[in-house]
């Protein structure tokens, strides 16, 4: 749907600038914390060892502000990510510093269970089946990102360390 919306915008004749970001760090850290519940042990879908790029929301906002105020960026697409690729296992360690040591002993939902749940979506499309498909994708696909080209172009943009993104 995002690709369709971008194509529509690009062909609309309206001046445009598109900003794409990697996964929001704060969102996934909050989801992990919520899944920890009373046990303090977050739930990881799959192995949790696939590198993914997470970006701080404030970094994305800084880029949006920069390109919104700079008319020379019209007709351009900008991609932003965080300074490091991290696994969900590494995110739980970062989270452990915030909610307690149990966070580093995450509970895992095996890929086999995710595959079975995702397969049910072909018979009965459900939100759970779609989430299982997404979880499998995030546990297996290349979701790394190199943010250095954007930061070379705009060195004033922040590149927030994910642990710092947890600070109030």
C-alpha positions as CSV (number, residue, x, y, z in Angstrom):
1,X,0.0,0.0,0.0
2,X,2.9,2.4,0.7
3,X,4.3,1.8,-2.7
4,X,1.0,2.5,-4.3
5,X,0.6,5.7,-2.3
6,X,4.1,6.8,-3.3
7,X,3.5,6.1,-7.0
8,X,0.2,8.0,-6.8
9,X,1.9,11.0,-5.2
10,X,4.8,10.9,-7.7
11,X,2.5,10.9,-10.7
12,X,0.0,13.4,-9.2
13,X,1.8,16.6,-10.4
14,X,2.0,17.9,-6.9
15,X,5.4,18.8,-5.6
16,X,6.5,15.9,-3.3
17,X,9.3,14.6,-1.1
18,X,9.1,11.1,0.3
19,X,10.8,10.0,3.6
20,X,11.1,6.3,4.2
21,X,12.4,5.0,7.5
22,X,13.4,1.7,8.9
23,X,11.6,0.2,11.9
24,X,10.9,2.6,14.8
25,X,13.1,1.6,17.8
26,X,10.7,3.0,20.4
27,X,7.7,1.1,19.0
28,X,9.6,-2.3,19.1
29,X,11.1,-1.6,22.5
30,X,7.6,-0.8,23.8
31,X,6.2,-4.0,22.2
32,X,8.9,-6.1,23.8
33,X,8.3,-4.5,27.2
34,X,4.6,-5.1,26.9
35,X,5.1,-8.7,25.9
36,X,7.3,-9.2,29.0
37,X,4.2,-8.8,31.3
38,X,4.6,-9.8,34.9
39,X,7.4,-12.4,34.1
40,X,9.7,-9.7,32.8
41,X,10.6,-12.0,29.9
42,X,9.7,-10.5,26.5
43,X,8.3,-12.7,23.7
44,X,10.5,-13.0,20.6
45,X,8.9,-14.4,17.4
46,X,11.4,-16.8,15.8
47,X,15.0,-17.0,16.7
48,X,15.5,-13.2,17.3
49,X,19.0,-13.3,15.7
50,X,18.2,-11.6,12.4
51,X,19.9,-8.1,12.1
52,X,17.3,-5.4,11.6
53,X,17.8,-1.6,11.4
54,X,15.9,0.4,14.0
55,X,15.7,4.2,14.0
56,X,14.8,6.7,16.7
57,X,11.5,8.5,16.0
58,X,13.2,11.9,16.7
59,X,15.8,11.2,14.0
60,X,13.1,10.7,11.4
61,X,11.3,13.8,12.6
62,X,14.5,15.8,12.2
63,X,14.8,14.6,8.6
64,X,11.2,15.4,7.9
65,X,11.7,18.9,9.2
66,X,14.8,19.4,7.2
67,X,13.3,18.3,3.9
68,X,10.0,20.0,4.5
69,X,11.7,23.3,4.8
70,X,14.1,22.8,1.9
71,X,12.4,23.3,-1.5
72,X,15.4,21.8,-3.2
73,X,14.4,18.4,-1.9
74,X,11.2,18.2,-4.0
75,X,11.0,15.2,-6.2
76,X,13.4,13.3,-4.1
77,X,13.1,10.2,-1.9
78,X,15.0,10.0,1.3
79,X,15.7,6.8,3.3
80,X,16.7,7.0,7.0
81,X,17.8,4.4,9.5
82,X,19.5,4.1,12.7
83,X,23.3,4.0,13.3
84,X,23.4,0.2,13.9
85,X,21.7,-3.0,12.8
86,X,20.5,-4.9,15.8
87,X,18.8,-8.3,16.4
88,X,15.7,-8.6,18.6
89,X,18.0,-10.5,21.0
90,X,20.2,-7.4,21.3
91,X,17.1,-5.3,21.7
92,X,16.1,-7.4,24.7
93,X,19.5,-6.8,26.3
94,X,19.0,-3.1,25.8
95,X,15.6,-3.4,27.3
96,X,17.0,-5.5,30.2
97,X,18.8,-2.4,31.3
98,X,15.4,-0.6,31.6
99,X,13.1,-3.3,33.0
100,X,15.3,-5.8,34.6
101,X,17.6,-8.8,34.0
102,X,14.7,-11.2,33.1
103,X,14.4,-9.3,29.8
104,X,17.5,-10.9,28.5
105,X,15.9,-14.4,29.0
106,X,13.3,-13.9,26.3
107,X,10.6,-16.5,25.5
108,X,10.6,-17.6,21.9
109,X,7.7,-18.5,19.6
110,X,9.4,-21.1,17.2
111,X,9.4,-20.5,13.5
112,X,7.4,-23.7,13.0
113,X,4.6,-22.3,15.1
114,X,4.7,-19.0,13.1
115,X,4.6,-20.9,9.8
116,X,1.6,-23.0,10.9
117,X,-0.2,-19.9,12.0
118,X,0.7,-18.0,8.9
119,X,-0.6,-20.9,6.8
120,X,-4.0,-20.6,8.3
121,X,-4.3,-17.2,6.7
122,X,-4.8,-18.9,3.3
123,X,-8.0,-20.5,4.7
124,X,-9.1,-18.0,7.2
125,X,-7.5,-14.6,6.8
126,X,-7.0,-13.2,10.3
127,X,-4.9,-10.5,12.0
128,X,-2.9,-13.3,13.8
129,X,-2.0,-15.0,10.5
130,X,-0.8,-11.7,9.0
131,X,1.2,-11.0,12.2
132,X,2.8,-14.4,12.0
133,X,3.8,-13.7,8.3
134,X,5.3,-10.4,9.4
135,X,7.1,-12.1,12.3
136,X,8.6,-14.7,9.9
137,X,9.7,-12.0,7.5
138,X,11.4,-10.0,10.3
139,X,13.1,-13.1,11.5
140,X,14.5,-14.2,8.1
141,X,14.7,-11.3,5.6
142,X,17.6,-8.9,5.1
143,X,16.4,-5.8,7.0
144,X,19.8,-4.2,7.4
145,X,20.4,-0.6,6.4
146,X,23.4,1.6,5.9
147,X,22.5,5.1,7.1
148,X,25.9,6.6,6.2
149,X,25.0,8.0,2.8
150,X,22.2,10.2,4.3
151,X,24.4,11.3,7.1
152,X,27.2,12.1,4.7
153,X,24.8,14.4,2.8
154,X,23.3,15.9,6.0
155,X,25.9,15.6,8.8
156,X,23.7,17.7,11.1
157,X,21.1,14.9,11.3
158,X,21.1,13.1,14.6
159,X,21.9,9.3,14.7
160,X,20.5,8.3,18.0
161,X,21.9,5.3,19.7
162,X,19.0,2.9,20.5
163,X,19.8,2.8,24.2
164,X,19.6,6.6,24.2
165,X,16.2,6.4,22.6
166,X,14.9,4.8,25.8
167,X,15.9,7.9,27.8
168,X,12.9,10.1,28.8
